[in-house]
Amino acid sequence: MARDTYHDAVRRALEKEGWTITDEQYKFSTGEASFEIDLFAEKLIVAERGNDKIAVEVKSFRSQSPMNKFHEAVGQYDNYLFALEEYAPERILYLALPIDLWETFFQKPFVQLVISRKRMRLIIYDQNAETIEKWIR
């Protein structure tokens, strides 16, 4: 599977925030299903709390139909979420989105409804500044 357009920008943004990237384009299987997640990262918060571990799927939604890309991304997010529950339950899954997409398409009422009801975790990034603008948990 090819990397998303902004994969490297998200990687550098996470590193700026102190995350250690432990794997890229991470491939794993659960029974008959195979998966490939863009980034695994870890960050030591405090000794008493241990390590936070995340899995990040990077999306840019660069197409003529953002709604079709949204449908694909939600399905992919669900599949990765269920697979990680079995394979790596210590990982918290995030969908990484560019800030311009967050401020436009992702403000549509239906899209916000889906994010809310599914309790999707999002990382909003600025691909030009290579920074994380917002964590939605």
C-alpha positions in Angstrom: 0.0 0.0 0.0 1.3 3.5 -0.9 1.9 6.1 1.7 -0.5 9.0 2.0 0.7 12.3 0.6 1.2 13.8 4.0 2.7 10.7 5.8 6.1 12.3 6.3 4.6 15.6 7.5 2.6 13.8 10.2 5.6 11.7 11.2 7.7 14.9 11.7 4.8 16.6 13.6 4.5 13.7 16.0 8.3 13.7 16.5 8.2 17.4 17.3 5.8 16.6 20.1 8.1 14.0 21.5 6.6 10.8 20.0 9.0 8.1 19.0 8.0 6.4 15.7 8.4 2.7 16.3 7.0 1.4 13.0 5.9 2.8 9.6 3.6 1.1 7.2 3.1 -1.6 9.9 1.7 -4.8 8.6 0.0 -7.4 10.7 -2.7 -10.1 10.4 -5.5 -11.4 12.5 -6.5 -14.7 11.2 -7.4 -14.3 7.5 -7.4 -10.5 7.5 -4.3 -8.5 6.8 -3.8 -4.8 7.7 -1.3 -2.0 7.1 -1.3 1.0 9.5 0.8 4.1 8.6 2.5 4.8 11.9 3.0 3.3 15.3 4.3 5.8 17.9 5.1 5.8 21.6 5.6 8.6 24.1 6.6 8.4 27.7 4.2 10.6 29.6 5.4 10.1 33.2 6.9 7.1 34.9 3.9 6.4 37.0 1.6 6.3 34.0 3.8 4.3 31.7 3.8 4.6 28.0 1.1 5.9 25.7 1.0 3.9 22.5 -0.8 5.0 19.4 -1.5 3.8 15.9 -2.0 6.5 13.3 -3.7 6.2 9.9 -2.9 9.3 7.8 -5.5 10.7 5.4 -5.4 13.7 3.0 -8.8 13.1 1.2 -7.4 14.5 -2.1 -10.1 13.5 -4.6 -13.1 14.7 -6.4 -15.4 13.1 -3.8 -14.5 13.8 -0.2 -17.7 11.9 1.0 -16.6 8.7 -0.8 -13.2 9.1 0.8 -14.9 9.7 4.2 -16.9 6.4 3.8 -13.7 4.6 3.0 -11.8 6.1 5.9 -14.6 5.3 8.4 -14.7 1.7 7.2 -10.9 1.4 7.4 -10.9 3.0 10.8 -13.4 0.5 12.1 -11.5 -2.4 10.7 -8.2 -1.2 12.2 -9.9 -0.5 15.5 -11.3 -4.1 15.7 -8.0 -5.6 14.6 -6.0 -3.6 17.1 -8.3 -4.7 19.9 -7.2 -8.3 19.1 -3.6 -7.8 18.0 -2.3 -4.8 19.9 -4.9 -3.7 22.5 -2.4 -1.3 24.1 -2.5 0.9 21.0 -5.0 3.8 20.6 -6.0 4.4 17.0 -6.1 7.9 15.5 -7.1 9.1 12.1 -4.8 12.0 11.1 -6.5 14.7 8.9 -5.1 17.9 7.4 -6.4 21.1 9.1 -8.0 22.5 6.0 -10.1 19.4 5.6 -11.0 19.5 9.3 -12.1 23.2 9.0 -14.3 22.6 5.9 -15.6 19.1 5.1 -15.3 17.7 8.6 -17.5 20.5 10.0 -20.5 19.1 8.0 -23.3 18.0 10.5 -23.4 14.4 9.2 -19.6 14.0 9.4 -19.6 15.4 12.9 -22.4 13.1 13.8 -20.5 10.1 12.6 -17.3 11.2 14.5 -19.3 11.7 17.7 -21.3 8.5 17.6 -18.3 6.4 16.7 -16.1 8.2 19.2 -13.4 8.5 16.6 -10.0 9.8 17.7 -8.5 12.3 15.4 -5.2 14.1 15.0 -5.6 17.4 13.1 -2.3 18.4 11.4 -0.9 21.3 9.5 1.0 19.7 6.6 2.9 22.9 5.8 4.2 23.7 9.3 4.4 19.9 10.1 2.7 20.4 13.4 -0.2 18.8 15.3 -2.9 21.4 15.7 -5.5 19.5 17.6 -6.0 16.1 19.3 -9.6 14.9 19.4 -10.1 12.1 21.9 
